[in-house]
């Protein structure tokens, strides 16, 4: 039985090793980075600064994220969870899901020149991509819920409302 589970583990690891992982790099954000994000129902929020670019003929998404300094204790340390649920679209096409590769940075009024992590997607850069609009999407989320007996307790929600950090 142990040998059977060992073979399954080795096979699973072997298949995972064959799966292509997105290539990442670091580059500075330009002045045309898109800003978006959202707010928590308890106040405070998140801003993501991102841009799509051509890296060696492939579509790449570069970006950083920041959180507001004033937040409820119930929403602190929830930013990474929210950011990981984001998606980026170039025109009407989703080019990447999940912003977990992005680096958390201090809140700023301008993210131009900020060193950003980039993920190179499997999508080739296409003619006209430079003129397409990049948009960021975040689903509404419950980031904190307490329950104490019959009392539902506090619930903290995240909603996309634009840059809030």
Rosetta blueprint (number, residue, H / E / L):
1 X L
2 X H
3 X H
4 X H
5 X H
6 X H
7 X H
8 X H
9 X H
10 X H
11 X H
12 X H
13 X H
14 X H
15 X H
16 X H
17 X H
18 X H
19 X L
20 X L
21 X L
22 X L
23 X E
24 X E
25 X E
26 X E
27 X E
28 X E
29 X L
30 X L
31 X L
32 X L
33 X L
34 X E
35 X E
36 X E
37 X E
38 X E
39 X E
40 X E
41 X L
42 X L
43 X L
44 X L
45 X E
46 X E
47 X E
48 X E
49 X E
50 X E
51 X E
52 X E
53 X E
54 X E
55 X E
56 X L
57 X L
58 X E
59 X E
60 X E
61 X E
62 X E
63 X E
64 X E
65 X E
66 X E
67 X E
68 X L
69 X L
70 X L
71 X L
72 X L
73 X L
74 X L
75 X L
76 X L
77 X L
78 X L
79 X H
80 X H
81 X H
82 X H
83 X H
84 X L
85 X L
86 X L
87 X E
88 X E
89 X E
90 X E
91 X L
92 X L
93 X E
94 X E
95 X E
96 X E
97 X E
98 X L
99 X L
100 X L
101 X L
102 X L
103 X E
104 X E
105 X L
106 X L
107 X L
108 X L
109 X L
110 X L
111 X L
112 X L
113 X L
114 X L
115 X E
116 X E
117 X E
118 X E
119 X E
120 X E
121 X E
122 X E
123 X E
124 X E
125 X L
126 X L
127 X L
128 X L
129 X H
130 X H
131 X H
132 X L
133 X L
134 X E
135 X E
136 X E
137 X E
138 X L
139 X L
140 X L
141 X E
142 X E
143 X E
144 X E
145 X E
146 X L
147 X L
148 X E
149 X L
150 X L
151 X E
152 X L
153 X L
154 X L
155 X E
156 X E
157 X E
158 X E
159 X E
160 X E
161 X L
162 X L
163 X L
164 X L
165 X L
